[in-house]
């Protein structure tokens, strides 16, 4: 299958290799560029819990070793894998999305036992900080990177013969839809099947477009759609 990957290049390159090992042809069309914030600083508070909603949140910040013994909740397997790579000893993935993560944190942790450290990008699919605060937690949010919009090179050529487009977030779905609104792309945009990480991604797209949604919001379930 000829597939278009819309993820930032850092994430798209290993995904491209994986897809090609499965026999697919993968084309890179990143809609976002990751820009680290080198001045990201974690205040030295007595955190009881760390939350991350993307793997990139841990890539670009220096975390003291003492914090790596604090329980960490990740939104999914990719962010959990990054936590393990960075030496967090009590990391788990729960919820599948931001709302699910907030519900799990509220059920398992006591707001009176200390603040939550939330590591994230500047743009998120939902406001985890507000959700946790609504449950009574004090939350220290540290933004470690920005995901800035970029226009892929020669997207018209990439669309020729494309059988599928992989969309991993509501934001990239919105950007793709806006990009496809250009007159020379509008008709071609309806041809591929859109493989979406979640229903929140799929609902951004025009109703007539062909869509398939992963059973769970993780890459393994996304790639299972290609079988």
Secondary structure, 3 states (H helix, E strand, C coil): CEEEECCCHHHHHHHHHHHHHCCCEEEECCCEEEEECCCCCCCCCCCCEEEECCCHHHHCCCCCHHHHHCCEEECCHHHHHHHHHCCCCCEEECCCCHHHHHHHHHHHCCHHHCCEEEEEECCCCCCHHHHHHHCCCCEEEEEEEEEEECCCCCHHHHHCCCCEEEECCHHHHHHHHHHHCCHHHHHHHCCCEEEECCHHHHCCCCCCCEEEECCCCCHHHHHHCCC
